[in-house]
C-alpha cells in the first residue's frame, strides 16, 4: 500500500490533496486500517501532511536533499492563516527615511525618559506584580487626558496601542465578521483586523474626515458592529474630523448598536493649534472605546497605552488581559507615571510641536519646489506625515521601490486602503529623518528619479 501511495504522490504537486481514505480502500481493495497505517508512515517520512477535517496533502519537496533543515512543509500546515503584516526592512546605508511611524531619536525625550526610568526603579515595589487594570496613578492620568466624565475606573493600561487594538478587534467582533474603517486608514489596523479573522470594509472620507451619510449606509448594508476611526490627525492623511461631524459620527454608530473605536494616537503630535476634545469625553453610554498611547510622542520602546471603555466590553477586555499577558510591565508603568508627572514632559511636548511644525512646512515647500506635479492633499496641523497624490498613471509601489534604490524610503499608498485604492498615493514622513536638511536632500533625490512606468 505504501508503494502505491508513493507512486500516486509522485504524479501530484506539493499541496495537492490525496483521495480520501474511503476512496483508497475501494481503489486498492484493502481495509481502512491498512490505508491509515500507510498514510501515517508517509507522514512520518515527510511525504504527506495530514490536516484533520480537511484531508491528506502532498508535502513540499525539499530542493536539496543533502542540505539543512527543510521547513517548506509549513506552507501547507499554515494554510488559511494570514498575519497580513511584514516586518520593516532595514534602510540601506546613506538612505533618507521618509517612511515609518515614529519620530527620529533626536525628537524623543531621551534624557527625561532615562531620568524617569531611574526614579521608577527606586520606587518601593517597582518590581512587584502590577494590577491587571494598571497602576492607579497612571489610570488617573489617562482619564484626566480624556476629559469629560471619564474616571480611572474606565481605564485599562495596555502595552502600547497596537496590542490593544488587536485585543479590541478580537473582543468585539467574531471571526469572519465585518469591521468598518476609514478609507484610507492605518495599515496596522488592517493587519490586526485580518489577523483576527475579520473583514475590513471601507467607508469613504473627504477633507472633513469620514462621511456620516455613507457611514450610516455602511452599517445598514453590512450589519457591522464596529467602526475603527482616527478623528484627530488621521493616519495617513492628517485630517481632523470636522466639528459638525464628530457628534454625528458617534450618533450613527449608536443608532446602529455598534462600537466606535477612537484611535487617538496623535493627541500629543499637534503642531501648536487647538485640539478638539476626544470623542469619548462626550460619550456616556459606552459607544466610544478610546485608544491612546505614549509611544509616538515619547519613544517606541515606552510600550504604554490605554483603553477607555465602559460596560460589559470592559469586563470582557479584563478577561482577555488574563488570557493574553496578565498585566503590563510595572517598571514601564512606573516610568510613565514619573515622566507624565514632571514639567519635563510639558516642555518636551512644546519642543516636539515646534519641531514637527517646522519639518512639516519644510517638506511641503521642498515638494512644491522639486516635485510640483505631485499634489499635497492637505497641509496637516498635526501628526507625522504628508499624504501626496501622484500623477495619474504612476504606480505608487513601483515608485516606492525606485525611490528606495536611489536612497529614499517612502511608503506606497496602496497598503493604506481596506479595498481598492482611490488613486496612486505616497505617505511621506517629515519626522523620521535625522534633521531638516535630510528632508531637502530626499526631495532632490526623488525629483531625480527616472519616469515611473505606468
Secondary structure as GFF3:
##gff-version 3
##sequence-region A 1 454
A	DSSP	alpha_helix	2	10	.	.	.	ID=ss1
A	DSSP	alpha_helix	21	28	.	.	.	ID=ss2
A	DSSP	alpha_helix	32	45	.	.	.	ID=ss3
A	DSSP	beta_strand	48	51	.	.	.	ID=ss4
A	DSSP	beta_strand	55	58	.	.	.	ID=ss5
A	DSSP	alpha_helix	74	77	.	.	.	ID=ss6
A	DSSP	beta_strand	96	97	.	.	.	ID=ss7
A	DSSP	three_ten_helix	105	107	.	.	.	ID=ss8
A	DSSP	alpha_helix	110	121	.	.	.	ID=ss9
A	DSSP	alpha_helix	136	146	.	.	.	ID=ss10
A	DSSP	three_ten_helix	152	154	.	.	.	ID=ss11
A	DSSP	beta_strand	155	158	.	.	.	ID=ss12
A	DSSP	alpha_helix	161	172	.	.	.	ID=ss13
A	DSSP	beta_strand	178	183	.	.	.	ID=ss14
A	DSSP	alpha_helix	187	195	.	.	.	ID=ss15
A	DSSP	beta_strand	199	206	.	.	.	ID=ss16
A	DSSP	beta_strand	209	210	.	.	.	ID=ss17
A	DSSP	alpha_helix	212	222	.	.	.	ID=ss18
A	DSSP	beta_strand	226	229	.	.	.	ID=ss19
A	DSSP	alpha_helix	243	255	.	.	.	ID=ss20
A	DSSP	beta_strand	259	263	.	.	.	ID=ss21
A	DSSP	three_ten_helix	279	282	.	.	.	ID=ss22
A	DSSP	beta_strand	288	293	.	.	.	ID=ss23
A	DSSP	beta_strand	305	308	.	.	.	ID=ss24
A	DSSP	alpha_helix	312	324	.	.	.	ID=ss25
A	DSSP	alpha_helix	330	340	.	.	.	ID=ss26
A	DSSP	alpha_helix	343	370	.	.	.	ID=ss27
A	DSSP	beta_strand	375	376	.	.	.	ID=ss28
A	DSSP	beta_strand	385	389	.	.	.	ID=ss29
A	DSSP	alpha_helix	396	405	.	.	.	ID=ss30
A	DSSP	beta_strand	408	409	.	.	.	ID=ss31
A	DSSP	beta_strand	411	412	.	.	.	ID=ss32
A	DSSP	three_ten_helix	413	416	.	.	.	ID=ss33
A	DSSP	beta_strand	425	429	.	.	.	ID=ss34
A	DSSP	alpha_helix	436	447	.	.	.	ID=ss35
###
